Amino acid sequence: MKLSKQDFMEVIERTPLVSIDLVIRDSKNRILLGRRKNEPAKGKWFVPGSRICKGESLRLKKGTGLKLRVSSLLGTRIDRRSVFGL
């Protein structure tokens, strides 16, 4: 069965995005920041993060070039914006 374009777009609209933000501290307790390349908040300082796609594994070294260790989960948040509202 193939979905119509309208039905497919509704599925996308209602599907939540999963993303992560990383708080990376060095031995001096400084936090790694980078400037955003994309909207929203292009040019602003943020902690590293990204959307997670289905079947994708988390590779902390990929975006930072650093060898990292996960120490704790700081929290979770639900963003109710639509996919196309970003």
C-alpha positions in Angstrom: 0.0 0.0 0.0 1.3 3.4 -0.9 0.3 6.6 0.9 -0.9 9.6 -1.0 1.3 12.7 -0.8 -1.3 14.4 1.5 -1.4 11.3 3.9 2.4 11.1 3.9 2.7 14.8 4.7 0.3 14.3 7.6 2.4 11.4 9.0 5.5 13.7 8.8 3.6 16.5 10.5 2.5 14.3 13.4 5.8 12.4 13.9 7.9 13.7 16.7 11.5 14.6 16.0 14.1 13.0 18.2 17.2 15.1 18.8 20.1 15.4 21.3 22.1 18.2 22.8 25.4 17.5 24.5 27.0 19.3 27.4 30.7 18.6 27.0 33.0 19.6 29.8 36.8 19.4 29.8 39.1 18.7 32.8 38.8 22.4 33.7 35.0 22.2 33.8 34.7 24.5 30.7 31.8 23.7 28.3 32.2 23.2 24.6 30.2 25.6 22.5 29.8 26.2 18.8 28.0 28.7 16.5 24.9 27.4 14.8 25.2 27.2 11.0 21.5 26.8 10.4 18.2 28.4 11.4 16.7 28.7 13.9 19.3 30.7 15.8 21.9 30.8 13.0 25.1 32.4 14.3 24.1 31.9 18.0 26.3 30.0 20.5 24.9 26.5 21.4 26.1 23.2 22.8 26.6 20.5 20.1 23.5 18.7 19.1 21.6 17.2 16.2 18.5 15.3 15.1 18.7 11.5 15.4 17.5 9.6 12.4 15.9 6.1 12.5 18.6 3.4 12.7 21.4 6.0 13.4 23.9 5.2 16.2 25.2 7.9 18.4 28.8 8.8 17.6 29.9 11.4 20.0 33.3 11.8 18.4 31.8 12.5 14.9 30.8 16.1 15.3 33.5 17.2 17.8 36.7 15.4 16.9 37.0 14.6 20.7 37.1 11.3 22.5 34.2 11.5 25.0 32.6 9.6 27.8 28.9 9.8 28.7 28.5 10.5 32.4 24.9 11.3 32.9 21.5 12.3 31.5 20.7 15.9 32.5 17.1 15.9 31.4 14.5 15.6 28.6 12.2 18.1 26.9 9.2 17.9 24.6 9.1 20.5 21.8 5.6 20.7 20.4 6.5 22.6 17.2 5.6 21.0 14.0 8.3 19.6 11.7 7.7 22.4 9.2 7.6 25.1 12.0 11.4 24.9 12.5 
